Amino acid sequence: MGEGAVVGAALVAHVPTIVLPEEERRVLNDGKEISLVPGLHRLREEKLAPLAPDTIIVFDAHWATTVEFVVTSHERRAGRYTSDELPRGMRQVPYDIPGDAELAVAIGEEVTAAGSWMTPIDDPFLPIHYPTVNLLPFLQGSERWISVSIAQTADTDDFLLVGEAIGRAVARAGRRVVLLASGAMSHAFWPLKELRAHEASDPVHIRTPEARAADLERIAWLEAGDHARVVDSMPEFLRVKPEARFGHYLLMLGAIGGRACRAPGVRYSDYENAIGTGQVHIWFDRPPAGWTQR
């Protein structure tokens, strides 16, 4: 078995709107399609299909664990998913996901060796979350999928350390892997009484001007490949409440070089609102000389 590698990575939005029927999406968005949906289709066609990865790792921003990180180690996850958050819109959704137990075990071992905490879990009753499920209709092919939790007690350096260990596990397991950081940027909702006036995707509806400005600033840095600036400014970004403390992105980044990563991002959607939160798809190609080189 040869040495594995992360062959592509992306920050992707998973908002419930993407799995609503198109007619309902247009009603919510002043008659227009949200750009997140065609963006996911393009990602599959232009990036995932040509790369044909062995495994996709989802850093799932809704899967909050407390005393450790967790990685799914099932041979297969299958069933029907109903969201406890929004059962009206996400109900009895079928899913069938081949897993990668060998890679999951290697991830657990590498994270533990690095001095953090990670447990592979194959319990058939382990819940699944919609940052994973909502991507499947758009992005799933014949590859294996595993999900990694976000430790809600982790700090920026924890996420980067664990991500770096995941990168070593990928190399050790001989897998060609794509990483999906499934989550939002700023993540503050409008109050219930006001929320329905802010369902359209126009970023004018982002919860605060400060959050919108912070998101757009970081999107520009990501497009320029200036990941170090994103990392170094995390204390400021945390003030606008990025989803999951931006752990989904930081785990992904740790696996592709951390703050030394120089891969420029390409947007696969507009920057959009989802009831106050900032959403975008950004893809990162692996540079020919490696993730830390242009």
Residue frames relative to the residue before (quaternion, step in Angstrom):
aa qw qx qy qz dx dy dz
M 1.0000 0.0000 0.0000 0.0000 0.00 0.00 0.00
G 0.3688 -0.7445 0.5160 0.2084 3.56 -0.80 1.02
E 0.6412 -0.5078 0.3925 0.4205 3.54 -1.31 0.12
G 0.3957 -0.7301 0.5121 0.2194 3.52 -0.93 0.93
A 0.1149 -0.7861 0.6041 0.0630 3.54 -1.34 0.12
V 0.4304 -0.6081 0.5885 0.3139 3.49 -1.33 0.43
V 0.1740 -0.8378 0.5147 0.0541 3.57 -0.48 1.21
G 0.7942 -0.0281 0.0016 0.6070 3.58 1.29 -0.10
A 0.0668 -0.7968 0.6004 0.0115 3.56 -1.18 0.51
A 0.0076 -0.8089 0.5877 -0.0112 3.56 -1.15 0.54
L 0.3031 -0.6428 0.6672 0.2233 3.46 -1.38 0.54
V 0.0286 0.8271 -0.5568 0.0716 3.59 -0.56 1.15
A 0.4111 -0.6896 0.5463 0.2388 3.52 -1.22 0.67
H 0.1868 -0.8023 0.5627 0.0699 3.57 -1.06 0.80
V 0.2523 0.8359 -0.4744 0.1121 3.61 1.26 0.14
P 0.6192 -0.5869 0.3707 0.3670 3.63 -1.02 0.74
T 0.5560 0.6383 -0.3887 0.3638 3.58 1.11 -0.64
I 0.6374 0.5734 -0.3493 0.3780 3.61 0.96 -0.78
V 0.7371 0.3958 -0.2432 0.4908 3.62 1.09 -0.52
L 0.4522 0.6375 -0.4798 0.3987 3.58 1.22 0.29
P 0.6010 -0.5260 0.4319 0.4190 3.63 -1.16 0.37
E 0.6294 -0.5721 0.3657 0.3779 3.57 -1.07 0.74
E 0.6239 0.5528 -0.3504 0.4270 3.60 0.94 -0.80
E 0.6751 0.4796 -0.2934 0.4777 3.58 0.98 -0.84
R 0.6133 0.5432 -0.3526 0.4522 3.59 1.04 -0.72
R 0.6786 0.4954 -0.2933 0.4561 3.56 0.93 -0.87
V 0.6048 0.5447 -0.3596 0.4563 3.59 1.05 -0.68
L 0.6913 0.4791 -0.2739 0.4665 3.57 0.95 -0.87
N 0.7765 0.3533 -0.1486 0.5002 3.57 1.15 -0.64
D 0.6289 -0.5972 0.3348 0.3683 3.56 0.91 0.97
G 0.7387 -0.4460 0.2173 0.4563 3.56 1.05 0.85
K 0.6601 0.5051 -0.3040 0.4655 3.60 1.24 -0.15
E 0.5062 -0.6035 0.5161 0.3365 3.56 -1.27 0.46
I 0.4244 -0.6588 0.5451 0.2979 3.59 -1.08 0.66
S 0.5142 -0.6878 0.4179 0.2964 3.58 -0.93 0.85
L 0.5237 0.6577 -0.4117 0.3518 3.60 1.19 -0.38
V 0.6573 0.5371 -0.3207 0.4203 3.60 1.01 -0.76
P 0.7051 0.4016 -0.2923 0.5061 3.66 0.67 -0.87
G 0.5806 0.5913 -0.3734 0.4169 3.59 1.15 -0.52
L 0.6585 0.4910 -0.3092 0.4792 3.58 0.98 -0.79
H 0.6266 0.5241 -0.3414 0.4649 3.59 0.99 -0.76
R 0.6576 0.5032 -0.3089 0.4679 3.58 0.97 -0.82
L 0.6112 0.5526 -0.3530 0.4433 3.59 1.00 -0.74
R 0.6554 0.5026 -0.3146 0.4678 3.56 0.94 -0.87
E 0.7226 0.4682 -0.2586 0.4380 3.55 0.77 -1.06
E 0.7794 0.3905 -0.1865 0.4531 3.57 0.84 -1.01
K 0.7976 0.2946 -0.1385 0.5078 3.59 1.08 -0.64
L 0.7567 0.4036 -0.2519 0.4484 3.60 0.50 -1.11
A 0.6666 0.5072 -0.3224 0.4410 3.60 0.82 -0.89
P 0.6933 0.4488 -0.3112 0.4702 3.66 0.79 -0.81
L 0.6679 0.5016 -0.3134 0.4517 3.61 1.01 -0.72
A 0.0823 -0.8363 0.5321 0.1034 3.59 1.09 -0.73
P 0.0340 0.8341 -0.5495 0.0335 3.63 0.62 1.04
D 0.5460 -0.5839 0.4817 0.3591 3.55 -1.26 0.40
T 0.8141 0.0466 0.0643 0.5753 3.55 0.93 -1.01
I 0.1971 -0.7218 0.6481 0.1418 3.51 -1.23 0.64
I 0.1665 -0.7570 0.6253 0.0909 3.57 -0.96 0.93
V 0.1637 -0.7793 0.6010 0.0687 3.55 -0.80 1.10
F 0.1993 -0.7231 0.6488 0.1280 3.56 -0.87 0.98
D 0.1825 -0.8647 0.4678 0.0158 3.50 -0.04 1.47
A 0.3189 -0.8121 0.4623 0.1580 3.56 -0.23 1.33
H 0.6686 0.4807 -0.3192 0.4690 3.63 1.18 -0.24
W 0.6212 0.5375 -0.3477 0.4520 3.59 1.22 -0.28
A 0.0108 -0.8309 0.5535 -0.0561 3.54 0.07 1.33
T 0.0363 -0.7607 0.6481 0.0047 3.56 -0.78 1.10
T 0.4418 -0.7544 0.4466 0.1907 3.56 -1.17 0.51
V 0.8227 0.2515 -0.1251 0.4942 3.61 0.62 -1.06
E 0.7890 0.0921 -0.0393 0.6062 3.59 1.29 -0.05
F 0.4773 -0.5670 0.5586 0.3724 3.50 -1.39 0.00
V 0.1523 -0.7681 0.6148 0.0939 3.58 -1.22 0.52
V 0.1051 -0.7649 0.6320 0.0661 3.55 -1.15 0.71
T 0.4608 -0.6797 0.4911 0.2907 3.58 -0.96 0.85
S 0.0828 -0.8147 0.5738 0.0134 3.58 -0.88 0.96
H 0.2904 0.7694 -0.5134 0.2449 3.57 1.14 0.60
E 0.4931 -0.5929 0.5333 0.3479 3.55 -1.24 0.41
R 0.7776 -0.0781 0.0630 0.6207 3.55 1.17 -0.66
R 0.1423 -0.7364 0.6515 0.1137 3.56 -1.16 0.67
A 0.1409 0.7872 -0.5855 0.1325 3.56 -0.72 1.05
G 0.3652 0.7161 -0.5412 0.2469 3.54 -1.13 0.65
R 0.4935 -0.5961 0.5091 0.3767 3.52 -1.19 -0.70
Y 0.2329 -0.7948 0.5530 0.0904 3.53 -0.97 0.92
T 0.0066 0.7399 -0.6726 -0.0027 3.52 -1.03 0.94
S 0.3893 -0.7352 0.5128 0.2122 3.56 -0.79 1.06
D 0.3741 -0.7014 0.5548 0.2456 3.58 -0.93 0.85
E 0.6200 0.5517 -0.3373 0.4443 3.60 1.20 -0.47
L 0.8119 0.0119 0.0506 0.5815 3.55 0.91 -0.95
P 0.0264 -0.8507 0.5249 -0.0002 3.62 0.49 1.15
R 0.5522 0.5996 -0.4059 0.4132 3.59 1.18 -0.32
G 0.7924 0.3434 -0.1607 0.4778 3.58 0.95 -0.86
M 0.7671 0.2111 -0.1317 0.5913 3.58 1.20 -0.48
R 0.2682 0.7811 -0.5095 0.2416 3.55 0.05 1.29
Q 0.8638 -0.0081 -0.0454 0.5017 3.51 -1.03 0.99
V 0.2259 0.7799 -0.5389 0.2243 3.55 0.94 0.96
P 0.3271 -0.7573 0.5215 0.2180 3.64 -0.59 1.03
Y 0.0277 0.7758 -0.6303 0.0048 3.55 -1.12 0.70
D 0.0111 -0.7671 0.6411 -0.0237 3.55 -1.16 0.69
I 0.0625 0.8418 -0.5182 0.1374 3.54 -0.15 1.36
P 0.2977 -0.7215 0.5927 0.1986 3.62 -0.58 1.05
G 0.2719 -0.7842 0.5399 0.1402 3.57 -0.96 0.88
D 0.3232 -0.7122 0.5857 0.2126 3.55 -1.35 -0.10
A 0.1555 -0.8422 0.5118 0.0678 3.54 0.35 1.30
E 0.6308 0.5503 -0.3456 0.4241 3.61 0.96 -0.78
L 0.6705 0.4741 -0.2947 0.4887 3.57 0.93 -0.87
A 0.6344 0.5393 -0.3380 0.4386 3.60 0.96 -0.81
V 0.6560 0.4957 -0.3127 0.4755 3.58 0.95 -0.83
A 0.6414 0.5151 -0.3266 0.4654 3.60 0.98 -0.80
I 0.6228 0.5294 -0.3371 0.4671 3.59 1.04 -0.75
G 0.6481 0.5213 -0.3215 0.4526 3.58 0.88 -0.89
E 0.6797 0.4947 -0.2904 0.4571 3.56 0.91 -0.91
E 0.6830 0.4892 -0.2990 0.4525 3.59 0.89 -0.87
V 0.6493 0.5044 -0.3284 0.4649 3.60 0.98 -0.77
T 0.6418 0.5137 -0.3205 0.4706 3.58 0.97 -0.82
A 0.6587 0.5079 -0.3070 0.4625 3.59 0.95 -0.88
A 0.6566 0.5183 -0.3057 0.4548 3.60 1.14 -0.62
G 0.5972 -0.6078 0.3475 0.3915 3.58 1.26 -0.16
S 0.6171 0.4864 -0.3734 0.4932 3.58 1.24 0.33
W 0.4943 -0.6611 0.4896 0.2810 3.58 -1.26 -0.29
M 0.1411 0.7690 -0.6042 0.1538 3.55 -0.77 1.14
T 0.0614 -0.7974 0.6001 0.0180 3.57 -0.88 0.95
P 0.3122 -0.7058 0.5972 0.2185 3.61 -0.90 0.88
I 0.0716 -0.8022 0.5928 -0.0036 3.58 -0.88 0.98
D 0.0796 -0.8039 0.5887 0.0284 3.58 -0.88 1.00
D 0.2528 0.7837 -0.5245 0.2164 3.60 1.20 0.46
P 0.4240 -0.7324 0.4640 0.2619 3.64 -0.64 1.03
F 0.6873 0.4642 -0.2807 0.4831 3.61 1.23 -0.37
L 0.3737 0.7198 -0.4982 0.3065 3.59 1.24 0.19
P 0.4388 -0.7072 0.4736 0.2882 3.63 -0.69 0.99
I 0.2494 -0.7097 0.6341 0.1791 3.50 -1.31 0.46
H 0.2783 -0.7865 0.5387 0.1176 3.57 -1.12 0.66
Y 0.6084 -0.6404 0.3325 0.3304 3.54 -1.09 0.66
P 0.5207 0.5865 -0.4657 0.4100 3.67 1.07 -0.07
T 0.6504 0.4333 -0.3121 0.5402 3.57 1.27 -0.29
V 0.7093 0.4952 -0.2832 0.4141 3.59 0.67 -1.12
N 0.6898 0.5152 -0.3037 0.4081 3.61 0.84 -0.91
L 0.6309 0.5343 -0.3431 0.4459 3.60 1.19 -0.38
L 0.5554 0.6773 -0.3777 0.3001 3.58 1.12 -0.65
P 0.6772 0.4957 -0.3410 0.4235 3.67 0.75 -0.83
F 0.7108 0.4515 -0.2430 0.4815 3.58 1.16 -0.56
L 0.8377 0.2888 -0.0779 0.4570 3.56 0.81 -1.03
Q 0.5850 0.6210 -0.3872 0.3498 3.62 1.09 -0.45
G 0.0458 -0.7575 0.6510 0.0158 3.51 -1.06 0.94
S 0.7715 -0.3187 0.2501 0.4906 3.58 -0.91 -0.91
E 0.4925 0.6816 -0.4223 0.3385 3.59 1.28 -0.08
R 0.5218 -0.5930 0.5044 0.3487 3.56 -1.35 0.18
W 0.1829 -0.7722 0.6006 0.0976 3.56 -1.22 0.59
I 0.0215 0.7489 -0.6618 -0.0276 3.54 -1.16 0.70
S 0.2742 -0.7521 0.5786 0.1564 3.57 -1.22 0.54
V 0.1903 -0.7565 0.6189 0.0916 3.54 -1.17 0.76
S 0.4207 -0.7216 0.4969 0.2353 3.55 -0.92 0.94
I 0.3769 -0.6551 0.5949 0.2737 3.51 -1.41 0.14
A 0.2993 -0.7408 0.5704 0.1906 3.59 -0.57 1.10
Q 0.3473 -0.7875 0.4715 0.1921 3.58 -0.44 1.20
T 0.6440 0.4949 -0.3170 0.4898 3.58 1.30 -0.15
A 0.5269 0.6661 -0.3925 0.3529 3.59 1.28 -0.06
D 0.3032 -0.7123 0.6045 0.1881 3.51 -1.30 0.54
T 0.7542 -0.3922 0.2661 0.4544 3.56 -1.29 0.15
D 0.6919 0.4787 -0.2999 0.4497 3.59 0.83 -0.89
D 0.5951 0.5469 -0.3661 0.4613 3.61 1.11 -0.57
F 0.6602 0.5088 -0.3149 0.4540 3.58 0.86 -0.93
L 0.6766 0.4907 -0.3022 0.4584 3.58 0.88 -0.88
L 0.6414 0.5235 -0.3236 0.4582 3.59 0.97 -0.81
V 0.6795 0.4777 -0.2920 0.4742 3.58 0.89 -0.93
G 0.6345 0.5277 -0.3302 0.4582 3.58 1.00 -0.77
E 0.6324 0.5252 -0.3293 0.4645 3.57 0.99 -0.81
A 0.6527 0.5031 -0.3116 0.4730 3.59 0.98 -0.82
I 0.6169 0.5309 -0.3449 0.4676 3.59 1.04 -0.69
G 0.6191 0.5370 -0.3397 0.4614 3.58 1.02 -0.73
R 0.6534 0.4962 -0.3168 0.4759 3.60 0.97 -0.79
A 0.6386 0.5279 -0.3291 0.4530 3.58 1.01 -0.78
V 0.6175 0.5378 -0.3405 0.4622 3.59 1.02 -0.77
A 0.6618 0.4964 -0.3059 0.4713 3.59 0.91 -0.91
R 0.6723 0.5152 -0.2894 0.4459 3.57 0.91 -0.95
A 0.7179 0.4554 -0.2533 0.4616 3.59 0.96 -0.86
G 0.4406 -0.7301 0.4377 0.2850 3.58 1.25 -0.10
R 0.4644 0.6958 -0.4296 0.3400 3.57 1.16 0.55
R 0.2979 -0.6615 0.6477 0.2326 3.52 -1.31 0.52
V 0.0333 -0.8538 0.5123 -0.0857 3.54 -0.35 1.32
V 0.1692 -0.7138 0.6655 0.1377 3.51 -1.27 0.63
L 0.2559 -0.7643 0.5800 0.1180 3.56 -0.99 0.94
L 0.0827 -0.7818 0.6170 0.0346 3.57 -0.96 0.93
A 0.1755 -0.7595 0.6212 0.0806 3.55 -0.57 1.19
S 0.0870 -0.8550 0.5113 -0.0068 3.55 0.05 1.36
G 0.5324 0.6076 -0.4333 0.3996 3.55 -0.18 1.28
A 0.6052 -0.5887 0.4245 0.3270 3.50 -1.38 0.24
M 0.4883 -0.5441 0.5590 0.3913 3.49 -1.43 -0.22
S 0.7982 0.0074 0.0010 0.6023 3.66 -0.45 -1.05
H 0.1041 -0.8416 0.5279 -0.0463 3.55 -0.91 0.93
A 0.3725 0.6762 -0.5467 0.3243 3.55 0.49 1.25
F 0.3210 -0.7721 0.5246 0.1599 3.57 -0.77 1.08
W 0.5203 -0.5751 0.5196 0.3586 3.52 -1.33 0.33
P 0.5744 -0.5684 0.4429 0.3884 3.61 -1.11 0.53
L 0.6720 -0.5397 0.3319 0.3833 3.57 -1.13 0.72
K 0.6690 0.5194 -0.3112 0.4312 3.60 0.90 -0.88
E 0.7474 0.3837 -0.1974 0.5052 3.59 1.18 -0.57
L 0.4844 0.7470 -0.3931 0.2298 3.53 1.22 -0.59
R 0.7093 0.4949 -0.2845 0.4136 3.60 0.81 -0.94
A 0.6007 0.5260 -0.3646 0.4791 3.56 1.26 -0.07
H 0.7432 0.3821 -0.1892 0.5157 3.58 1.29 -0.17
E 0.3696 0.7567 -0.4688 0.2666 3.59 1.06 0.72
A 0.5414 0.6167 -0.4116 0.3964 3.62 1.15 -0.30
S 0.5729 -0.6565 0.3901 0.2978 3.57 -1.16 0.66
D 0.4465 0.6990 -0.4583 0.3194 3.62 1.19 -0.28
P 0.4559 -0.7239 0.4427 0.2684 3.62 -0.70 1.02
V 0.4399 0.6619 -0.4796 0.3719 3.60 1.21 0.03
H 0.6724 0.5032 -0.2850 0.4620 3.58 1.23 -0.47
I 0.3684 0.7037 -0.5174 0.3185 3.64 1.21 0.12
R 0.6588 -0.6037 0.2772 0.3531 3.54 -0.93 1.01
T 0.8016 -0.0144 0.0070 0.5976 3.61 0.96 -0.77
P 0.5934 -0.5567 0.4270 0.3944 3.61 -1.14 0.45
E 0.6189 0.5520 -0.3450 0.4396 3.59 1.07 -0.70
A 0.6534 0.5020 -0.3129 0.4724 3.59 0.98 -0.83
R 0.6422 0.5185 -0.3236 0.4627 3.59 0.95 -0.85
A 0.6674 0.4989 -0.3049 0.4612 3.59 0.90 -0.89
A 0.6511 0.5143 -0.3188 0.4581 3.59 0.97 -0.83
D 0.6444 0.5160 -0.3212 0.4641 3.59 0.97 -0.83
L 0.6942 0.4852 -0.2890 0.4463 3.58 0.79 -1.00
E 0.6009 0.5518 -0.3494 0.4609 3.57 1.08 -0.70
R 0.7109 0.4549 -0.2625 0.4678 3.59 0.86 -0.94
I 0.5859 0.5492 -0.3744 0.4636 3.57 1.07 -0.59
A 0.6446 0.5107 -0.3209 0.4697 3.60 0.97 -0.82
W 0.6499 0.4998 -0.3232 0.4726 3.61 0.96 -0.78
L 0.6541 0.5079 -0.3198 0.4604 3.59 0.95 -0.82
E 0.6498 0.5053 -0.3233 0.4668 3.58 0.97 -0.78
A 0.6880 0.4585 -0.2757 0.4904 3.59 1.13 -0.60
G 0.4766 -0.6759 0.4363 0.3544 3.60 1.23 -0.18
D 0.4746 0.6739 -0.4355 0.3619 3.58 1.23 0.40
H 0.0147 -0.8419 0.5384 -0.0336 3.55 0.57 1.20
A 0.5692 0.5993 -0.3842 0.4115 3.58 1.11 -0.60
R 0.6622 0.5107 -0.3153 0.4485 3.56 0.97 -0.79
V 0.6082 0.5341 -0.3494 0.4719 3.57 1.10 -0.68
V 0.6662 0.4976 -0.3010 0.4668 3.58 0.89 -0.92
D 0.7102 0.4841 -0.2775 0.4293 3.57 0.75 -1.03
S 0.7245 0.4139 -0.2423 0.4951 3.59 1.16 -0.52
M 0.3052 0.7873 -0.4954 0.2038 3.59 1.19 0.28
P 0.6130 0.5401 -0.3909 0.4240 3.69 0.88 -0.63
E 0.6674 0.4809 -0.3041 0.4804 3.59 1.02 -0.76
F 0.6604 0.5198 -0.3159 0.4404 3.59 0.96 -0.86
L 0.6106 0.5726 -0.3520 0.4188 3.58 1.04 -0.72
R 0.5763 0.6018 -0.3799 0.4018 3.60 1.16 -0.43
V 0.7197 0.3766 -0.2516 0.5263 3.61 1.18 -0.44
K 0.5114 -0.7264 0.3712 0.2702 3.56 1.24 0.61
P 0.0227 0.7929 -0.6073 0.0443 3.62 0.49 1.08
E 0.5925 -0.5902 0.4029 0.3718 3.56 -1.05 0.75
A 0.8641 0.0448 -0.0645 0.4972 3.55 -1.09 0.91
R 0.5711 -0.6072 0.3591 0.4199 3.57 1.18 0.69
F 0.5429 -0.6375 0.3466 0.4228 3.55 1.32 0.56
G 0.2618 0.8115 -0.4837 0.1975 3.55 1.25 0.53
H 0.5977 0.5689 -0.3728 0.4245 3.60 1.06 -0.65
Y 0.6756 0.4627 -0.2907 0.4949 3.59 0.95 -0.85
L 0.6811 0.5090 -0.3071 0.4274 3.61 0.84 -0.94
L 0.6133 0.5226 -0.3494 0.4782 3.61 1.05 -0.67
M 0.6387 0.5190 -0.3157 0.4722 3.57 0.95 -0.91
L 0.6804 0.5019 -0.2940 0.4458 3.55 0.85 -1.01
G 0.6250 0.5523 -0.3463 0.4294 3.59 0.94 -0.83
A 0.6862 0.4984 -0.2795 0.4501 3.57 1.03 -0.79
I 0.7548 0.3398 -0.2004 0.5241 3.62 1.21 -0.33
G 0.8097 -0.3209 0.1284 0.4743 3.55 1.04 0.76
G 0.4096 -0.7317 0.4716 0.2729 3.59 1.23 -0.04
R 0.8186 -0.2283 0.1558 0.5035 3.56 -1.12 -0.63
A 0.6001 0.5526 -0.3667 0.4473 3.63 1.25 -0.19
C 0.4632 0.6828 -0.4488 0.3432 3.61 1.24 -0.19
R 0.1428 -0.8122 0.5638 0.0453 3.55 -0.93 0.95
A 0.3928 0.7492 -0.4678 0.2559 3.60 1.24 0.10
P 0.3237 -0.7469 0.5436 0.2046 3.61 -0.72 1.01
G 0.3838 -0.7312 0.5230 0.2108 3.53 -1.12 0.72
V 0.1966 -0.7390 0.6321 0.1250 3.53 -1.28 0.58
R 0.3931 -0.7357 0.5022 0.2280 3.56 -0.72 1.06
Y 0.1417 -0.7715 0.6160 0.0720 3.53 -1.06 0.88
S 0.7451 0.1912 -0.2040 0.6055 3.55 1.20 0.54
D 0.5560 -0.5057 0.5007 0.4295 3.50 -1.35 -0.06
Y 0.5013 -0.5455 0.5399 0.3996 3.53 -1.34 0.03
E 0.0155 -0.8511 0.5199 -0.0719 3.56 -0.48 1.22
N 0.4535 -0.6494 0.5470 0.2709 3.49 -1.35 0.45
A 0.0135 0.7306 -0.6812 -0.0452 3.54 -1.31 0.53
I 0.7935 -0.3298 0.1136 0.4987 3.57 -0.10 1.43
G 0.8145 -0.2442 0.0740 0.5211 3.53 0.95 1.00
T 0.6874 0.4922 -0.2689 0.4615 3.57 1.21 -0.51
G 0.4421 -0.7070 0.4984 0.2372 3.57 -1.19 0.61
Q 0.0405 -0.8244 0.5620 -0.0539 3.57 -0.68 1.17
V 0.1637 0.7660 -0.6090 0.1247 3.55 -1.10 0.79
H 0.2643 -0.6934 0.6353 0.2138 3.55 -1.33 0.42
I 0.0506 0.7781 -0.6246 0.0446 3.60 -0.87 0.97
W 0.1925 -0.7938 0.5719 0.0760 3.58 -0.72 1.10
F 0.1510 -0.7693 0.6164 0.0741 3.55 -1.15 0.79
D 0.2520 -0.7431 0.6045 0.1374 3.57 -0.70 1.12
R 0.4624 -0.6325 0.5326 0.3201 3.54 -1.15 0.59
P 0.3988 -0.7172 0.5092 0.2595 3.64 -0.60 1.06
P 0.6315 -0.5693 0.3601 0.3839 3.63 -1.04 0.68
A 0.7278 0.4165 -0.2420 0.4881 3.60 1.02 -0.74
G 0.6888 -0.4397 0.2930 0.4963 3.62 1.24 0.02
W 0.6976 -0.5334 0.3056 0.3679 3.52 -1.26 0.55
T 0.7264 0.4253 -0.2548 0.4760 3.62 1.06 -0.56
Q 0.6656 0.4334 -0.3112 0.5218 3.57 1.28 0.26
R 0.5289 -0.5941 0.4972 0.3465 3.54 -1.24 0.44
